[in-house]
Amino acid sequence: MGHVGGVFLLLAHLILHHIWDATSGSLPTCHQTLEFRCSDGSCIPRLSVCDGHADCEDDSDEHHCSYVWCKKEEFACRSRRCISLRYLCNGIDECGDGSDESSCQNCTTGFFSCGLSGPCLPRNKLCDGQTDCKDGWDEMRELCGLLQPHPQMSPTCRASEFQCGDGQCIRQVWRCDHSRDCSDGSDEDNCDQDECQVNNGGCSHHCVDQPMGFFCHCPDNMRLVADSQCEEIDPCLERDVCDQLCVYMNGSLTCDCLEGYHMDPATRGCKANGDEAQLVFTSSKGIRQMSITGTEYKALGPRLPGTGPVAVLVSNRTLYWAQQGRGSIYRVSMDEKPQEAVLVLNVPGSVSGLTVDWIHQILLWTSIESDSVNVGLLDGSAHRQLITGLDKPSAVAVEPLQGLLFWAQCGSFPKIERASLDGRDRMPLVTSLVREPVSLTLDVSRKLLYWVDQGMRSISRVNLEGRDRKTVVESNGYLDQPFGLAVFEGFVYWSEGVTSSICRANKHNGSQLQVLLTNVTSPGGVVIIQPALQPNGPSVCERTGTECQHKCVNPQAESPKFSCVLPETGQKKSDKIPAISRNIPTSTLSNHTFAGILFLIVFLSMLLLGMAFWWWRKQLRLSRCLTVQNTSLKESQDPLIIQGPPIHANACLVKETLPKLDLDRE
């Protein structure tokens, strides 16, 4: 028995060893230069290593990161950009993510910082011919050549802005234009210097020095944005005449409409098929509904108060909204009578922005107190934080057809960012000339993101890559305190607090301003209800290269993966906490390797069964021998067995399988 057990354990060990070797040997080969192998064997682009975001399932791409990609005399930004150490703490965001300015000394007015951990010194010691900072930063030629009046600039000044001696930010092109724009006149000091020698004047491409001042110049196929940045020209968005589809060929544009729309022969604009769209907005006196032209107006039940963000799931005509300053999210069906509000979620802090992902059937919202973007199920049964570490997030929008999530921040560094639906692959879209973005919305048909800025008193848009920025509506008397925002067909709609009104204007250029409704008490969020605004499309699970081959349901896993419903049981693979994930790679085993492993398992299993049967037979024989010894038989009782000599103590019967006769019956 002991020998057989040992052999069995040895074979089990060999089986596991062979299976492990076959499995590990079947992992894909990562490209030595272009790819990084995670601890689980999967491959990711090498550029994703140590970028601050975990791309491996086991986070191994963010382990042991010492930021060694930059030279010794360079600073490693979190964005993986390398900049010279002399540009640290100069008030300009050279990294693009603010990491070169985030750890600097916050010196008061009249002082400047000597670097990341250096002391704050009086401003009159800057470029005075004597080294006061330990590393000589205050006397560097590159810095003193321009002699900026206040090197420790306020974080509100961008690369395209100049900071006055009193901390005020003005446009960089206003410097040395023979006009005092700073209250202290510092923008007209030292104008005989070549500003292009320092940080290229803040220009992304060409910096042209002038006898007095400088300007940024772009190549022929690009245009200048925000006085300093160049971007490629999109002829369709440059002319901006098509409501939806645009084809540019041989110098001319052709407009067309998406499925579900038709072109109005009179205006050449795209109109949605079906019933007329309805506009819904929140106010301190309840939720109100009106036609998009303002001809019809009614209340959606008297017991639905709450100025705040609002969203809609068009497929079942359900509204979701939050009361401003509170963490309660409600829902109501527009078709039920009477319309009763149902509390969906009660989360800590307040809800500042709210949207619905109609493809994956989830809620997304921002919270200023937790500085996060959050995700939850439509019924409120589960929710979690998706993106954290933000600075006063104020709005959120989602484009599930592209798998993109957008949010705005109104903190120290106001900006608009985007990420994939799992919260990864973050990238900034708008970082300059933005002050207080309070609402976001998407023009899905043109793949454009719109936002309303209370601080700038304007409505602007940008494409989903952060290019082709344009201000479409500027302060016109109805943008002093905007809040809600929506885009439909050829118009942009918004709510306005000072004039207590609901307005709309042309989404291309702000023309055709219309005040649809007045005397609205504290108007809040705005949403438009029309099926064409939420078209059907593939979920993340249905895209090529995903693991899930059955039904894709609401994300329910603690780890960021989509769940699947198995057709046999209808049960989810995981539940409890909602999460979103990128596509999950299919099995890394090839067909030949898998077949080989399967054959090895079957062969060894049959071998083990054979050995087990042999052992059982041996034990059975031994058992019968012991039985014979105990009964002390001297000769066989079975007439079918030849009589022989007496059985010895250690002998066994041979004919065990033949039936024995019952002699007593005879």
Secondary structure in CASP SS format (residue, H / E / C, confidence):
PFRMAT SS
TARGET T0000
AUTHOR 0000-0000-0000
METHOD secondary structure of the structure
MODEL  1
M C 1.00
G H 1.00
H H 1.00
V H 1.00
G H 1.00
G H 1.00
V H 1.00
F H 1.00
L H 1.00
L H 1.00
L H 1.00
A H 1.00
H H 1.00
L H 1.00
I H 1.00
L H 1.00
H H 1.00
H H 1.00
I H 1.00
W H 1.00
D H 1.00
A H 1.00
T H 1.00
S H 1.00
G H 1.00
S C 1.00
L C 1.00
P C 1.00
T C 1.00
C C 1.00
H C 1.00
Q C 1.00
T C 1.00
L C 1.00
E E 1.00
F E 1.00
R E 1.00
C C 1.00
S C 1.00
D C 1.00
G C 1.00
S C 1.00
C E 1.00
I E 1.00
P E 1.00
R H 1.00
L H 1.00
S H 1.00
V C 1.00
C C 1.00
D C 1.00
G C 1.00
H C 1.00
A C 1.00
D C 1.00
C C 1.00
E C 1.00
D C 1.00
D C 1.00
S H 1.00
D H 1.00
E H 1.00
H C 1.00
H C 1.00
C C 1.00
S C 1.00
Y C 1.00
V C 1.00
W C 1.00
C C 1.00
K C 1.00
K C 1.00
E C 1.00
E E 1.00
F E 1.00
A E 1.00
C C 1.00
R C 1.00
S C 1.00
R C 1.00
R C 1.00
C E 1.00
I E 1.00
S E 1.00
L H 1.00
R H 1.00
Y H 1.00
L C 1.00
C C 1.00
N C 1.00
G C 1.00
I C 1.00
D C 1.00
E C 1.00
C C 1.00
G C 1.00
D C 1.00
G C 1.00
S C 1.00
D C 1.00
E C 1.00
S C 1.00
S C 1.00
C C 1.00
Q C 1.00
N C 1.00
C C 1.00
T C 1.00
T C 1.00
G C 1.00
F E 1.00
F E 1.00
S E 1.00
C C 1.00
G C 1.00
L C 1.00
S C 1.00
G C 1.00
P C 1.00
C E 1.00
L E 1.00
P E 1.00
R H 1.00
N H 1.00
K H 1.00
L C 1.00
C C 1.00
D C 1.00
G C 1.00
Q C 1.00
T C 1.00
D C 1.00
C C 1.00
K C 1.00
D C 1.00
G C 1.00
W H 1.00
D H 1.00
E H 1.00
M C 1.00
R H 1.00
E H 1.00
L H 1.00
C H 1.00
G H 1.00
L H 1.00
L C 1.00
Q C 1.00
P C 1.00
H C 1.00
P C 1.00
Q C 1.00
M C 1.00
S C 1.00
P C 1.00
T C 1.00
C C 1.00
R C 1.00
A C 1.00
S C 1.00
E E 1.00
F E 1.00
Q E 1.00
C C 1.00
G C 1.00
D C 1.00
G C 1.00
Q C 1.00
C E 1.00
I E 1.00
R E 1.00
Q H 1.00
V H 1.00
W H 1.00
R C 1.00
C C 1.00
D C 1.00
H C 1.00
S C 1.00
R C 1.00
D C 1.00
C C 1.00
S C 1.00
D C 1.00
G C 1.00
S H 1.00
D H 1.00
E H 1.00
D C 1.00
N C 1.00
C C 1.00
D C 1.00
Q C 1.00
D C 1.00
E H 1.00
C H 1.00
Q H 1.00
V C 1.00
N H 1.00
N H 1.00
G H 1.00
G H 1.00
C C 1.00
S C 1.00
H C 1.00
H E 1.00
C E 1.00
V E 1.00
D E 1.00
Q C 1.00
P C 1.00
M C 1.00
G C 1.00
F E 1.00
F E 1.00
C E 1.00
H E 1.00
C C 1.00
P C 1.00
D C 1.00
N C 1.00
M E 1.00
R E 1.00
L E 1.00
V E 1.00
A C 1.00
D C 1.00
S C 1.00
Q E 1.00
C E 1.00
E E 1.00
E E 1.00
I C 1.00
D C 1.00
P H 1.00
C H 1.00
L H 1.00
E H 1.00
R H 1.00
D C 1.00
V C 1.00
C C 1.00
D C 1.00
Q C 1.00
L E 1.00
C E 1.00
V E 1.00
Y E 1.00
M E 1.00
N C 1.00
G C 1.00
S E 1.00
L E 1.00
T E 1.00
C E 1.00
D E 1.00
C C 1.00
L C 1.00
E C 1.00
G C 1.00
Y E 1.00
H E 1.00
M E 1.00
D C 1.00
P C 1.00
A C 1.00
T C 1.00
R C 1.00
G C 1.00
C E 1.00
K E 1.00
A E 1.00
N C 1.00
G C 1.00
D C 1.00
E C 1.00
A C 1.00
Q E 1.00
L E 1.00
V E 1.00
F E 1.00
T E 1.00
S E 1.00
S C 1.00
K C 1.00
G E 1.00
I E 1.00
R E 1.00
Q E 1.00
M E 1.00
S E 1.00
I C 1.00
T C 1.00
G C 1.00
T C 1.00
E C 1.00
Y E 1.00
K E 1.00
A E 1.00
L C 1.00
G C 1.00
P C 1.00
R C 1.00
L C 1.00
P C 1.00
G C 1.00
T C 1.00
G C 1.00
P C 1.00
V E 1.00
A E 1.00
V E 1.00
L E 1.00
V H 1.00
S H 1.00
N H 1.00
R C 1.00
T E 1.00
L E 1.00
Y E 1.00
W E 1.00
A E 1.00
Q C 1.00
Q C 1.00
G C 1.00
R C 1.00
G C 1.00
S E 1.00
I E 1.00
Y E 1.00
R E 1.00
V E 1.00
S E 1.00
M C 1.00
D C 1.00
E C 1.00
K C 1.00
P C 1.00
Q C 1.00
E C 1.00
A C 1.00
V E 1.00
L E 1.00
V E 1.00
L E 1.00
N E 1.00
V C 1.00
P C 1.00
G C 1.00
S C 1.00
V E 1.00
S E 1.00
G E 1.00
L E 1.00
T E 1.00
V E 1.00
D E 1.00
W C 1.00
I C 1.00
H C 1.00
Q C 1.00
I E 1.00
L E 1.00
L E 1.00
W E 1.00
T E 1.00
S E 1.00
I C 1.00
E C 1.00
S C 1.00
D C 1.00
S E 1.00
V E 1.00
N E 1.00
V E 1.00
G E 1.00
L E 1.00
L C 1.00
D C 1.00
G C 1.00
S C 1.00
A C 1.00
H E 1.00
R E 1.00
Q E 1.00
L E 1.00
I E 1.00
T C 1.00
G C 1.00
L C 1.00
D C 1.00
K C 1.00
P E 1.00
S E 1.00
A E 1.00
V E 1.00
A E 1.00
V E 1.00
E E 1.00
P C 1.00
L C 1.00
Q C 1.00
G C 1.00
L E 1.00
L E 1.00
F E 1.00
W E 1.00
A E 1.00
Q E 1.00
C C 1.00
G C 1.00
S C 1.00
F C 1.00
P C 1.00
K E 1.00
I E 1.00
E E 1.00
R E 1.00
A E 1.00
S E 1.00
L C 1.00
D C 1.00
G C 1.00
R C 1.00
D C 1.00
R C 1.00
M E 1.00
P E 1.00
L E 1.00
V E 1.00
T C 1.00
S C 1.00
L C 1.00
V C 1.00
R C 1.00
E C 1.00
P E 1.00
V E 1.00
S E 1.00
L E 1.00
T E 1.00
L E 1.00
D E 1.00
V C 1.00
S C 1.00
R C 1.00
K C 1.00
L E 1.00
L E 1.00
Y E 1.00
W E 1.00
V E 1.00
D E 1.00
Q C 1.00
G C 1.00
M C 1.00
R C 1.00
S E 1.00
I E 1.00
S E 1.00
R E 1.00
V E 1.00
N E 1.00
L C 1.00
E C 1.00
G C 1.00
R C 1.00
D C 1.00
R C 1.00
K E 1.00
T E 1.00
V E 1.00
V E 1.00
E C 1.00
S C 1.00
N C 1.00
G C 1.00
Y C 1.00
L C 1.00
D C 1.00
Q C 1.00
P E 1.00
F E 1.00
G E 1.00
L E 1.00
A E 1.00
V E 1.00
F E 1.00
E C 1.00
G C 1.00
F E 1.00
V E 1.00
Y E 1.00
W E 1.00
S E 1.00
E E 1.00
G C 1.00
V C 1.00
T C 1.00
S C 1.00
S E 1.00
I E 1.00
C E 1.00
R E 1.00
A E 1.00
N E 1.00
K C 1.00
H C 1.00
N C 1.00
G C 1.00
S C 1.00
Q C 1.00
L C 1.00
Q E 1.00
V E 1.00
L E 1.00
L E 1.00
T C 1.00
N C 1.00
V C 1.00
T C 1.00
S C 1.00
P C 1.00
G C 1.00
G C 1.00
V E 1.00
V E 1.00
I E 1.00
I E 1.00
Q C 1.00
P H 1.00
A H 1.00
L H 1.00
Q C 1.00
P C 1.00
N C 1.00
G C 1.00
P C 1.00
S C 1.00
V H 1.00
C H 1.00
E H 1.00
R C 1.00
T C 1.00
G C 1.00
T C 1.00
E C 1.00
C C 1.00
Q C 1.00
H C 1.00
K E 1.00
C E 1.00
V C 1.00
N C 1.00
P C 1.00
Q C 1.00
A C 1.00
E C 1.00
S C 1.00
P C 1.00
K C 1.00
F C 1.00
S C 1.00
C E 1.00
V E 1.00
L C 1.00
P C 1.00
E C 1.00
T C 1.00
G C 1.00
Q C 1.00
K E 1.00
K C 1.00
S C 1.00
D C 1.00
K C 1.00
I C 1.00
P C 1.00
A C 1.00
I C 1.00
S C 1.00
R C 1.00
N C 1.00
I C 1.00
P C 1.00
T C 1.00
S C 1.00
T C 1.00
L C 1.00
S C 1.00
N H 1.00
H H 1.00
T H 1.00
F H 1.00
A H 1.00
G H 1.00
I H 1.00
L H 1.00
F H 1.00
L H 1.00
I H 1.00
V H 1.00
F H 1.00
L H 1.00
S H 1.00
M H 1.00
L H 1.00
L H 1.00
L H 1.00
G H 1.00
M H 1.00
A H 1.00
F H 1.00
W H 1.00
W H 1.00
W H 1.00
R H 1.00
K H 1.00
Q H 1.00
L H 1.00
R H 1.00
L H 1.00
S H 1.00
R H 1.00
C H 1.00
L H 1.00
T H 1.00
V H 1.00
Q H 1.00
N H 1.00
T H 1.00
S C 1.00
L C 1.00
K C 1.00
E C 1.00
S C 1.00
Q C 1.00
D C 1.00
P C 1.00
L C 1.00
I C 1.00
I C 1.00
Q C 1.00
G C 1.00
P C 1.00
P C 1.00
I C 1.00
H C 1.00
A C 1.00
N C 1.00
A C 1.00
C C 1.00
L C 1.00
V C 1.00
K C 1.00
E C 1.00
T C 1.00
L C 1.00
P C 1.00
K C 1.00
L C 1.00
D C 1.00
L C 1.00
D C 1.00
R C 1.00
E C 1.00
END
